[in-house]
Amino acid sequence: MKYLIIALSMCLSSVMSAQSVKGIVFDEKGSPVEFANVVALALPDTTFLCGTTTDSLGHFGVETLGKDVLLQLSCIGYETLTTNATQEVMRFTLHNNSIMLDDVVVKGSVPQYRMTGEGLQTNVAGTVLEKLGTADDVLKHIPSMIKRNDRWEVFGKGTPIIYLNGRPLRDIGELDNLKSSDIKSVEVIRHPGAKYAASVGAVVRIKTVRRKGEGFSVDVRSTYRYNNFNNFVEQLNTNYRHDGLNLFAVYKYSNIKFIKDAQHDLTTKADTLWEQKISDYSESKQEYHFLQTGASYDFNDNHSIGAYYSVTFTGDEHSEGHSDSKVTANDLYYDHIATASTEKNESSPIHRLNLYYNGTLGKTSIDFNTDLYFNHTCLLSTNSETSDKYDSRSILAENSSRNRMIAGKLVVSSPLFGGTLNYGAEYAHTTRTDNYTSDHTDLVTNSDARLKEITASPFAEYIYQTSIGGLAVGLRYEHVAYKYYKNGEYMDRQSRTFSNFFPSISFGTQIGKTAWQLVYSAKTRRPSYSQLSNNVSYVNRFSRQTGNPLLTHQTDHELSLTGVWKFIQMMVEYKDSRNAIIYWAEQLPEDESIMLVNYKNEKSIKSLTAYVSAAPTIGWWSPQINLGIVKQWFTLNTSTGSYKLNHPIFVADFNNTFSLPLGFIANIDFSFQGKGNMDNARILKNQYDLEVGLSKSFLHDSMTLEIKGRDLLYQRWDTGALYNDKTFFQQLCRRGTRDVSFTLRYKFNTTRSKYKGTGAGNSIVNRM
């Protein structure tokens, strides 16, 4: 907490008293332009004096030192503007810089890509992207964004934290409820700065169009999806605005069913050569209710407060399955095991409370958030195994975990020496308990584990606009201390403290009509709480699963170069992952026929990631082509041999959007992912995905009907081979991803929520 006090004291310190010029930069539609470059040139010789960039509201300020100055404003996608600084507060309008493609006639708007101070921004408003349907559909057409198993990833970076108007999304389903026509821009940040936790590998920031108007608004949507089962999603959003007051409430009901149809092969080279061939089929249902309500109040343009509370109730959530396992020992028949299994979720509601203050004091802006988070998960499982030659058994187990977190985050921005200094601190205190009980303690012992963690993270980042480009230098310090208890006893060896610095530096510049950004950053991947658990759970008579309390955090050193030219984006990145966390399996010393699945740290895994994206607009056709590769260098040494896991993974997307007569929008999207290695695993099959959709709006865009078909080729495999010490494991799995859906939306008097909370402890909640 002392770091918060220090940072808050800093924000109240005196600021420079030199004479300054302030201004606001807008585009032709009256929306603020963020991260526009502003350079002050001293008159009469136009020598460089100082520079800065605009903030999220288009505001900037430069120190003139009492001199007459010439202002030069520039931004990718806009014409450069040069003017005299004649007033203390000035308003500027940047005009779009339209670009015509060579050798083809282009009609309509070309999607505008531009380099910001942190990442790459895609402008959605005014392009064909705003007609796609939902935010979920838009993200499919954002370069480097990939969707896997209903979760979004940034290519080569993993799962990002997604912000909507500064508020982190807890329910990814919100993307499917946000209309694409309400989106202004999407920014992908591959190297988040010091104000984000070092464990955050990527950030996606979605900004909506500023809608004028007050009063009561309603947003309703209903989705029916068929994938061998009937699935339903119903959602209601309400909002009331009057002057500075904003009240909102959200209710969502989801009832989803799906299958898992898999084949597993396990080979264990222990004292005996064990081989298992397993056929596994299960049907699952997930039902939940989500309720969120909150309020915010804007005293004026400089001060805003707000709070929201959300609760998630688990409904009928269960799965039932059966598996058939054939086992041989030294190539001779050993056993045939048929297993019937059930799982039932009896979790308590998940609670989250956020409170925020957002304001400006003079030239200093302050963003403060505090979060409370509580949840209790409880999973009941049964496994009834029928053996052909040996004893049959039925095992009942309960796995229960509780999480509690309180967190606070302060971000302050102040002008300093012609640039901008962002600084502050983040603090979090978490407690997690894991309890595992079984009615067969002769097979798996009951256990109780508790983890208490305190994280304190002060940070600072300085941004300065030079005559040749923008420079940003950041440093984040993270002090993490946790105490581990097993069955009520303090475990000194597993209780550890980490204190690490995470630097970052970036430089962005323009060369001709291209924009480039070079970035170095150090990031970390901290083990999830389940990965640190010492509880051993029963999978089947040949497998157990546990965590590893001795895991240390992974540190990633990343160097990347990103470029933008017209409608083309390019990126190449080198990464060295030290103490890499990998999935691991080893044999129980007392019985090598039993595999214990857990996690371990590997000294270093090096990789190279590259992609290129092109997205022109040619008349009524808007194609997008993305090509990417991930190549790692990793040799895994085990007691049974060494494995070179260096095969690259290729990915490709060919997305097509068609603006048809009568206001119809059609899309045909095709994606490919090839075989290759990642960590100590190998993707076994090429994956193909074909999606088609058709949408039409009615009643002045108040009502929208959308029809979609997903994974129509049914080739979205979940495949993998895992290399371990003595065990080789491979899986081929389908999860019922081929489906057709119908969505009907209705919106009445919709306005943008004015809630500005950004949350605290976001990365810790993800670890829970």
N, C-alpha and C positions, 0 to 999 in steps of 0.2 A: 504493500500500500504506500510505502514511502516514495516509490517511484512516481506514483500518481500525484502525490503532494508536490514533489519537485517539479514535475512537468507543469502542473497548474500554476505554480509560482512563477515559472518562466513565462507563461502566457500573459501574465499581468505586469511583466517588466516593461520598462519604457522602450519606445521604438524610436527610430531615427527621426530627427527633426528637420532634415534637409528638405528643401522644396521639392514637390513631386507633382506628377501629372497622372490623373486617373482616367479610366475610360471603360466602356462596355462595347463588346464586339458582337454583332448579330449577323445572321445570314439573310438572304433575300426574303425568307418566310417569317422573319422576326424572331427566330430561335437563337439563343446564345451559342457562340462558337467556342468550344473548349480547346485548350492547348494550341491556340493560334500564337505564332511567334511575334513578339513586339520588340523592335529594336529602336533605341533612341540615338540619333546622330546629332552631334553638336554642330551648330551653325557658327560661322559661314562655311567651314572647311569640310563639313559632314564626316568628321572623325567619329569612330565608335565611342559611345559614352557608356551605355549599359543596355541590358536586355532582360526580358522576362517572358512568361507565357500566361495566357488567360486561364482562369479557373473554370469550374463546372458551370458557372452562371455567366461566363463571358467577361468577367471583370479582370482588370489588370491595374497595376500601378508601377511607375518608374520614377526614380530619383533624378532630378534635372540639375542639381547642384547650382541652381540659380541661373542656368544658361538657357538661351533660346535653342530649341531642339526641333528636329524633324523626326516624325514617327514613321516607321516602316512596318506594316502589318502583312503577314504572309501565313498561308496554311495550305496544305495539300488539298487540291480540289477547288481552290478559290484563286481569283486573280489577286496579285500583290497590290496593296494600297499604300501610297506614300502621301503624307500630309503634314502641314505645320501644326504644332501643338499650340493652340490659341486659347484654350480654356482649361480650367482646372479639372473639370469632369467632361469628357467628350463621348459621343456616340458614333460608332462606325458600322458600316454595312459592307460585308465582303460579298462579291458577286461570284457565282459559280463559274468555274473555268471549264467549259464544255470541250470535250475531246472527241474528234471524229476518227473512226477506224479507217485504216488504209485499205483500199481495194474492195470495200463493201459499203453499202449504203445502210446507215444506222438510223433507225427511227425510234423514238421513245427516249427514256432516260437511262443513262449508263450508271450502274451502281457505283457510288463513289467510295473508294477506299483511301484512307489517309493514315499516316503515322501520327500517333499522339505521343505525349511525353512518356507513356507507359506501355503502350501496345499498338495493336492495329484495329482501327475502327471501320466498320461497315455501315454506311448510311442506308437505312431502310426506307424512311419516308421519301416519297417521290420516285421510288423505283418499283420494279415489278415484284420485289420481295414483299411489299406491303399488301399484296393481293393473294399471298399464299394460304392464308387461313389463320394460323396460330403462331405463337412464338416458337413452339416446338417445330413447326414446319420451317420457320425462318432459320433456326439454328442448323438445320440440315444443309443449308446453302451458305453457311458462314465458313470460309476457309479454315481448315485444321480442326473443325468440330466433327466428332464421330459419336454415334450412338451405339452402345453395346448393352444388350439385355436391359433396355429401358433406363439406362443411365448414360448421361452425357460425359464424354471425355474430350480433352484437348490433345490432339495427336502428339504422342511422345511425352505427355506431361501427366496423364492420369485425370482423375475426377476433379473438376474445378469447383470453387465456391462461386455460385451464381448470385449476382445482386440485381434486384429490380428497383430502379430509382433509389439506390443506396441501401436498400433493405435486403439482407440475405434471405434466399428462398430455403425454407425448410421442407416444403412439399414440392417436389419436382412437377407434380400435376398442375401447379399454377401456370406453368408454361403452356400447357394445353388449353388453358382458359383465357389466356391473353391473346386478343386479336392482333394479327400482324399489322393491320392498319393503324393500330395504336402505338406502334413501335417507331421511335425516331432513329435509334442507332444501336448497334451491338459492338462492344469493344472486347477483344480477346487479349488478355495480358498474360503472356507466357512466363514472365519473370516479375512477379509482384514485388513491390518495393518494401522498404523497411517497416512501413506501417502495418503490413500484414504479417501474420505468424510465419516463422521460418519453415513450418511444415506445409504451408499452402503453396502447392506447385503451380497453380494457375488460377486466374480469376476471369470471370465473364461478367461484364457490366451491361445491363440492358436499360436503356432510357426510353421512356414513352413520350409521345407528343403532348405538349402542354395544352390541355383543353380548357377553354374558358367556360364559365357557367357555374351556377350554384344550385342548391336544392337537393332533392332526393333522387338517387339513381339506382337502377336495378340491372343486374347482369346474371342471366340464367343460361345454363347449358345442360344438355342431356345427351349422353353417348351410349349407343348400343354397339357391342362388339361380339362377333361370333368367331370362335376358334376351337370348334368341337363342343363348346359350352356357350351358354348365354352369359354375357358380362355387361354390367351397368355402371355408369359413373354419372352422378347427379351433383350439380354445384349451384349455389346461390351466393352472389356477391351483392351487398348493399352498401351504399355510401351516402352520407349527408354532409353538405358543405354550406356554410354561411359565414361570410366575412373570413375571419381567421380560423374558425372552428371546423374541424373535420372529424366525423364519426364514421366508423366502418365496421362491418361484420361479414364473416365468411362461414358458410357451412358446406361441407362436401361429404358425400357418401360414395363409397367405392365397394363394389362386389365383383371380384376378379377370380376366375378359375383358370387353371392351366395344367398341363401334363409335363412329365419328365420321362423320357424313354431313352435309356442309356445302356451301353455295353462297356464293361470294364475288364481289363486284363492286367493281372498282377503277377510279376515274376520276382521271387526272392531267392538270392543266392546266399544261403546261410549254411548251417551244418547239413541241411537237406535242401534240394532244389524244389521249392514250392511254386506251384502255378495255379492260378485261379482264373476262371472265366465266369463272369457274373452278368446276368441280364437283370436290369432294374427298371421297374415301371412304377410311377406314382401319380396321383391326382391330388392337387392342392387347391384350397380355397382361402382367399384373403379378403376379409371384410373389415372396414373401419369407418369411423365417423370422425371428422375433423371440424373443430369449431374455433374460430378466432374472432376476437372483438378488440377494438381499441379506439383511441382518440388522440388527436394532436391539435395544437393551437399555435397559430402564428401571431405573435404580438405585433410584428411588423416584418419588413423584409430582412431584418437582422437577427431576430430571436424567435426560436420555435422550441416547443416542448411536446412530448407525447409519450404514450405507453400503449402496449398491447399485451393481451393474454391469450394463449392458445392451449387447447387441450385436444388430445387424440385418444379416442376410445377404440379398443379392439373389439370387434364383433366376433362372428363365427370364423375362426382362423384355424384350419387343421389340414392335415394331409394323411392319405392312406396309400400304402404301396405294398408291393411284393417283389421279391427278388429270388433268383435261382442261381445257385453257385455250384460249379463243378470244380473239385480240388484234386490235384495230383501231387504226389511226392516222389521225386526222382523218376518222373515219367510214368509212375504207376498210379492206378486209381486209389484215391484216399477217402473221399467222401462226396456226398451230394446233399446240399443244404438248401431247404426252401424256407424263406423268411417272410413273415407278414409283419408289417410295421405300421404304427400310427404315431402322429405327433399332434399335439393340441396346445395352442397358445392361450394361456390364461393370464396375460399381462394386465397390470393396472394401467390407468390412463397416464399419458405423457403430458407433463405440464411445462410451459415455458412462459416467462414474464420478461418483457423488455421495457426499459425506460430510457429516454434520451433527452439531451439538450443540444441544440444546434444554434450557434449564434456568431455574431461578429462584434468585436470591441475595437473600434478604431480600424486599424489595418490588420488586426489579428482575428482569425476565425477559429472557433472552438467546436469540436464535435465530441460529446461525451455520451457513452452508453454503458448501461449495467444490465446484466442478464442473470436470471435464476432459472435452473433447469432441474427437473426431477423425473425419474422414470423407474419402473419396476417391471422387469420381464420375467415370465415364468413359463417354461416349456416342459410339458409332460410327454414322455415318449415310452412306447412299448415295442419290444422286439420279441416275436414268438418264432423261434428257430426249430425246424424239424430236420433232424439229421438222419441220413440213410444208415450209417454204421455206428454212430456214437450217441452220446446223450443229447436229448432235445432239451431246450431251455426256453423260458419266458422271462424277460427282464423288464421291470418297470423302473423308470428313472425320472428324476425331477431336476431341472437345471434352472436356478433362480439367480438373478442379478439385480442390484439396485445401484442407481447413479444419482448423485447430487452434485450440483455445480453452482457456484456464485462467481461472477466475473465482472470486471469493469475495464473500460478502454477509453483513453483520452487521446485525441489527435488535435494538435494545434498547428496552425499555419500562420507565419509572419513574414513580412518582407525583410530582407537582410542583404546589405551591400549590393543592391540591384538585382537580387535573386529572391527565391522563396525558400524558407526553412520550415519543413514539416517535422514536428517532434511530438513526443508524448510517451505513453506507457500503457501496458496491458497487464492485468493481474487476474489470476484465476485460482480458485481453491476447489478441488474435486475430491469426492469420496466414492469408491466403488466396492461393493461386496459381491462375491460369487459363492454360491452354495450349491453343491452337487450331492444328491443322495440317490441310492439305488437299493433295491431289495435283494441284490446279490453282492454283498460286500466281499464274498470270496473271490469275485472276479474283478471288481472295481471298488476301491475304498471310498467311503464318503469323505468329503473335504469341504473346508470353508476358508475362503481367502478374502482379504481386505486390502485395498490399496488406497492410500491417502497421498494426494499430489498437490504441490503448490508451485505455481508458475508466475514469475515476475519478469517482465520484458520491456525495458525502456528502449526507445529507438529515436533516430534522427535521420533526416534526409534533406539534402540541400540541392536545389535546382537552379541552374544559372544558364542564361542564354548568352552565348558568346557570338562574335561576329561570324563564326563559321558553323555554328550549330548549338544544340542544347546539351548541357551536361548535367547529369544527376548522380549524386554520390550518397549512398545510404549505409547505415550501420545499425544493426539490431543485436541487442544482448539478451540472451534468454537464460534465466536461472531456473532450473527445474529440480525440485527435491521431492522424492516420494519414499514413503515408508510402507513396507510390505509385511502383512501379518498372515500366518497360516495356522488355522485352527486356534485363533486367539493368541498365538505366540509371535512376538516380533522376530522377523528374520533379518539379521544384520547383513548377510551376504547379498540378499536380493534388494535391500533398501539402498538406494544410491542417489547421488546428487550430480547434476550436470550443469556446467556454466560455460556457455559458448558464445562467441561473436559470429555474426553472419553478415559479411559485407556485401555490397552490391554497387556496381558502377555502370552507367550507360551513357552513350553518346549518340545523338541523332543529328543528321545533317541532310541537306538537299544537294544533289549533284545533277544539274540539268533538270530534267522532268522526273527524276527519280528521287525517292526518299529512302534513307538508310538508317539503321539503328544497330549499334554494336553493344552487347550487354555481357557482363560477367556477374554471376551471383552465386552465393553459397546458400543451399537450402538443406532442410533435414526432413526425414521421415521418421516420426516417432511411432513406436509400436502401439497398436490399439490395446485397450484394456483386456480384451479377450486373448490377445497374443501373449500378454504377460501373465495370464492366469496359470496357476499350478494345478488346477483341477483336471482329473483324468476322467473322460467320459467314454462310455461303451458304444462302439459302432457295430461291430459284429465279433464273432469269436476269433477272428484273425486280425482285428484292427481296434486300436484305441486312439483317442484324440486328446491333446492337451495343449497348453501354451508353454512359454519359456520365460520365467521371471528374470533370467539372466540376459535377456536380449538388450542390446544397446541400440541407440538411435542410429539411423543411416544418415550420412552426410553426402549431399550431391554438389559437386563443383561443376558449374555449367557456363559455357561460353557460346554465344549465338550471334548470328548476323541475319538481319531481316531487311528486306527491300520491297518497295512498292513502285511500280511503273504502270501508269494508266490503270487498266483493269487486271493487272497481274500482280500477284504477291509471291514472294520467295522467302525461304527460311532454311538455314542450315545451323545445326546445334551439336556441340560435342559435350558429353557428360561423363564424369567419373563418379560412380556411386561407391563410396567407401563404407565398409561395414554394412553392405547391402543385406536387407532382410529378405530371406527367401523361404518358401514352403519346403518342409523337410520331413523325411521319414527315416526311422531307424528301428532296429529290432530290440525287443525286450531282452536283457541279458539272461533272465531266467527261463525264457521260452522264445527262441528265435523265429518260431512260426508266427508270432504275433508282431504286427507292425504298429509302432507308436508314431502318429503323425503330429508334428509340431512345427517350430520355426527355428531358424538359426541365422547368424550373421556370417556373410562371406566377405573376405578382405576387400575386394574391389571388382566391380563390373564396369567396363567402359563401353560406351555406345555412341553412335552417330545417327542423328535424325535429320531428314531433309524433306521438304515438300515444295511444290509449286502449284499455284492455283490461277486459273484464268476464267473470267466471268464477263464476257461481252454481252451486249443486248443488240440483237439483229432483228429489227421489226417486231413482230409479235412473238418471236422466239428468243428466250433467254437461257442459253446453255451455260453450264459451269463444269469445268474439268479440273479435278484435283488429283495430283500424283504425289505419292510419298513413299519413303523407305525408312526403316529402322534397322540398323546394323549394329550388333554388339560383338565385343571381343571378350570371351570368357571360356576358360578351361576349368572344368569341375574335376577335382581329384578325389577319388574315393578308394576304399579298401579293395574294391573289385575292379578298378581300372580308372582311366582318365577319359573324359568326354569333351571334345571341342564343340562348343555350342555357339557357333559363329554364323549360322545361316541367316541372311537378312529376311525381313518381312516387307513385302510390297503391298501397298494399298492404292486403290484408285476409285474415284467417284465420277459418274457422268450424270449430272442432274439437268433436267430439262423442264422449263416452265413455259406454258403457252397461254397467251392472252387471246381467248376465242371470242367470236361474236356473241352478242346478247349478254355480255358481262360474265361469261363462264371462264374459269381458270382451271387449267389442267396441268398435271405434272407427271412426268415419268422419270423416276430416279433409279439408277443402277449403281451398286457398289460392289467392290471386290476386295478381299483380303487374302493374301497368299500364305503359304506355309512358312515356317521359320522359327527361330529361337528367341525366347525372352526369359532372362534369368536362367534357372535350371530346368526350363520347360521347353517343349516344342509344339507348335501348332501343326496338327497332323493332316488337315484337309483344307483345300482352298474353299473359301466361303463366298457365296454370291447372294446378293439381296436385290430383289426387284420390288419397287413400290409404285403404285399408280394412284392418282387421286383426281377428283373433280369437285369443284365448289361453285356456288352461286349465291349472291346476296340479293335480298329483297327488302322492300320497305325502306328505301334510302339507307341501306347497309345496316338497318337495325336487326334484321334476321338473316342468318346464314345457314345454308344446308351444305353438308360436306360428306362425300362418300370416299372411302379409302380402302385399298387392298394392300396388305403388307406381306413381305416375304412370300411372294406368289410362286417363286420357284422352289420353295421349301428347302433351301440350301444354306440357311443360317445355322450352321453347325456350332456346337460348343464342344470343341475337341482339344485334346492336349495329351502330351506325354511328359511325365515327371521323372527326372533322373535323381536318384538318391544314393545312399551309401551301398546298400545291398539289394534295394528294391527298385524295380522299374515298373512304373504304373502308366497306363494309357486309358483314355476315355473317349468315346464317341457318343454324343448326346444331342437330342432334339427336345425342345421345350414348348412345342405347340405355338410357335411364333407366327405361323401363317394364319391370317385372319382378315375379315372384312368388317368395316365399322361405318356407322351412320351417326352423324353429330348434328344436332340442331341447337342454335344459339339465338338468344334474344337479348338485346340491350336497350335500355331506356334511359335517356338523359345521362349517359355515362360521363364521368369526369375523373380526372386523375387524382388518386389519393395523394394528399400532401404530407403523408407520414415520412419522416426523414431518418428514422432510426437505422443504424448500420449494424447493431449487434456487437456483442463481446463474447469471447471464448468460442468462436465459431469452429475453429479447428479441433478444440477439445470435444465439443458435442459430436463432431464427425467420428472421433476416435471411440466414443461411447457406442 
